[in-house]
Amino acid sequence: MIRQMRDADIPGAMRLKHAAGWNQTPSDWQRLLRLEPEGCFVAERDGLVVGSTTAVRYGSEMAWLGMVLVLPEFRRQGIARGLVQHALDWLDLRGTRTCGLDATSMGKPLYEEVGFVSTELIERWERPPEDNPSCGGRTSARSVGTLSAALERIDREACNYDRSLLLRDLCKDSTVAGASCPEGFAFGRPGSSAWFVGPCVAKNARAAASVLRATLESRQGQRVFWDFLPSNRSARELATELGFQPVRRLERMMLRGGKSPTLHSHSDEVYATAGFEFG
Ligand SMILES: CC(C)(COP(=O)(O)OP(=O)(O)OC[C@H]1O[C@@H](n2cnc3c(N)ncnc32)[C@H](O)[C@@H]1OP(=O)(O)O)[C@@H](O)C(=O)NCCC(=O)NCCS
């Protein structure tokens, strides 16, 4: 049975993500439920949550599919296919024009089957805890109530779709560097196995370096994940300079037939994505 996810399903959802070794926390699931309470789904067998997927809409232009997980002992029975199709039908009914996702090699064959095509690579880089580069930045990351309208505009121009609700939600439990900087920002939040830096969007490499250094300066000695599109060479150079190494490679995919916003966006201004489940 596929049904809408509820807050009470979060412990079951954490078991799914734990089995896959992912980094999300209960707060990440809560955020997905806050952003799209009717777009998060679980598959249930005999009262047990055995699979999940989430769809977050960014206006009517774009949606992002994530958290496609099935418990290992329930795989290859069509559960993920059912969940993904259910989420796509749900989006279709709401008139969402296109949908993206970041695919693992396990997920990719399924997504191709339902009509997604690869558009580019996305990499996870990690700074191991023993690496401890000096990151002294000019601004310090802090908690903020909201991001300025100017920064939300920078984000919208860089992505070509409207992530303002996500950014506002992230302000609740993330630190932000550059909240008063006119040229860019970087968020950071805890994960279950590593601190996660992102999203980071900046008008130029100098602003990106400043906000990312500020975000990282309070994370000395801690394991950190940073996801970005390797087509952004400045992000790659900065990650290397700050002691990060590539650890995973996924494929960014878009639903065939949808007008892919990434083709028109300023992806060179996106220095860190918001997480594989958010885009
Ligand atoms: C990827 C995952 C969600 C698939 O779940 P699932 O319920 O086993 O998938 P389904 O049974 O619906 O499979 C649908 C189709 O996807 C493809 N597929 C699924 N798992 C596959 C695998 N391990 N290798 C190759 N193809 C696979 C097949 O085409 C399959 O159809 P088939 O079984 O008729 O051959 C599951 O393996 C999982 O949780 N993996 C770890 C987390 C992950 O990587 N999630 C994807 C995030 S992008």
The ligand as a MOL file (V3000), in Angstrom:
LIG
                    3D

  0  0  0     0  0            999 V3000
M  V30 BEGIN CTAB
M  V30 COUNTS 48 50 0 0 0
M  V30 BEGIN ATOM
M  V30 1 C 17.0630 1.8790 -5.8520 0
M  V30 2 C 15.9890 1.2440 -4.9970 0
M  V30 3 C 15.1230 2.3280 -4.3960 0
M  V30 4 C 15.1560 0.3420 -5.9190 0
M  V30 5 O 14.0730 -0.1730 -5.1450 0
M  V30 6 P 13.2730 -1.4560 -5.6170 0
M  V30 7 O 11.9730 -1.4680 -4.9060 0
M  V30 8 O 14.1370 -2.6470 -5.5010 0
M  V30 9 O 13.0520 -1.1390 -7.1610 0
M  V30 10 P 11.9640 -1.8470 -8.0510 0
M  V30 11 O 11.7570 -3.2400 -7.6000 0
M  V30 12 O 10.7600 -0.9740 -8.1440 0
M  V30 13 O 12.7200 -1.8740 -9.4100 0
M  V30 14 C 12.2480 -1.2520 -10.5310 0
M  V30 15 C 13.2350 -1.4530 -11.6390 0
M  V30 16 O 14.4230 -0.7130 -11.3590 0
M  V30 17 C 15.5420 -1.4430 -11.8210 0
M  V30 18 N 16.3410 -1.8410 -10.6660 0
M  V30 19 C 15.9970 -1.8160 -9.3710 0
M  V30 20 N 17.0390 -2.2220 -8.5990 0
M  V30 21 C 18.0350 -2.5090 -9.4540 0
M  V30 22 C 19.3530 -2.9910 -9.2930 0
M  V30 23 N 19.8640 -3.2630 -8.0680 0
M  V30 24 N 20.1230 -3.1760 -10.3920 0
M  V30 25 C 19.6300 -2.9330 -11.6160 0
M  V30 26 N 18.3830 -2.4620 -11.8390 0
M  V30 27 C 17.6110 -2.2630 -10.7770 0
M  V30 28 C 15.0090 -2.6190 -12.5590 0
M  V30 29 O 14.7500 -2.1960 -13.8780 0
M  V30 30 C 13.7380 -2.8780 -11.8340 0
M  V30 31 O 12.8410 -3.6030 -12.5470 0
M  V30 32 P 12.9080 -5.2130 -12.4740 0
M  V30 33 O 13.0170 -5.6300 -11.0380 0
M  V30 34 O 11.6240 -5.6030 -13.1150 0
M  V30 35 O 14.1250 -5.6190 -13.2590 0
M  V30 36 C 16.6020 0.3780 -3.8750 0
M  V30 37 O 17.5330 -0.5190 -4.4360 0
M  V30 38 C 17.2890 1.1660 -2.7840 0
M  V30 39 O 16.6740 1.5770 -1.7860 0
M  V30 40 N 18.6000 1.4210 -2.9500 0
M  V30 41 C 19.3920 2.1950 -2.0040 0
M  V30 42 C 19.0050 3.6670 -2.0480 0
M  V30 43 C 19.1340 4.2650 -3.4410 0
M  V30 44 O 20.1690 4.2050 -4.0890 0
M  V30 45 N 18.0040 4.8700 -3.8810 0
M  V30 46 C 17.9310 5.5510 -5.1640 0
M  V30 47 C 18.1870 6.9790 -4.9290 0
M  V30 48 S 18.3570 7.9030 -6.4140 0
M  V30 END ATOM
M  V30 BEGIN BOND
M  V30 1 1 1 2
M  V30 2 1 2 3
M  V30 3 1 2 4
M  V30 4 1 2 36
M  V30 5 1 4 5
M  V30 6 1 5 6
M  V30 7 2 6 7
M  V30 8 1 6 8
M  V30 9 1 6 9
M  V30 10 1 9 10
M  V30 11 2 10 11
M  V30 12 1 10 12
M  V30 13 1 10 13
M  V30 14 1 13 14
M  V30 15 1 14 15
M  V30 16 1 15 16
M  V30 17 1 15 30
M  V30 18 1 16 17
M  V30 19 1 17 18
M  V30 20 1 17 28
M  V30 21 1 18 19
M  V30 22 1 18 27
M  V30 23 2 19 20
M  V30 24 1 20 21
M  V30 25 1 21 22
M  V30 26 2 21 27
M  V30 27 1 22 23
M  V30 28 2 22 24
M  V30 29 1 24 25
M  V30 30 2 25 26
M  V30 31 1 26 27
M  V30 32 1 28 29
M  V30 33 1 28 30
M  V30 34 1 30 31
M  V30 35 1 31 32
M  V30 36 2 32 33
M  V30 37 1 32 34
M  V30 38 1 32 35
M  V30 39 1 36 37
M  V30 40 1 36 38
M  V30 41 2 38 39
M  V30 42 1 38 40
M  V30 43 1 40 41
M  V30 44 1 41 42
M  V30 45 1 42 43
M  V30 46 2 43 44
M  V30 47 1 43 45
M  V30 48 1 45 46
M  V30 49 1 46 47
M  V30 50 1 47 48
M  V30 END BOND
M  V30 END CTAB
M  END
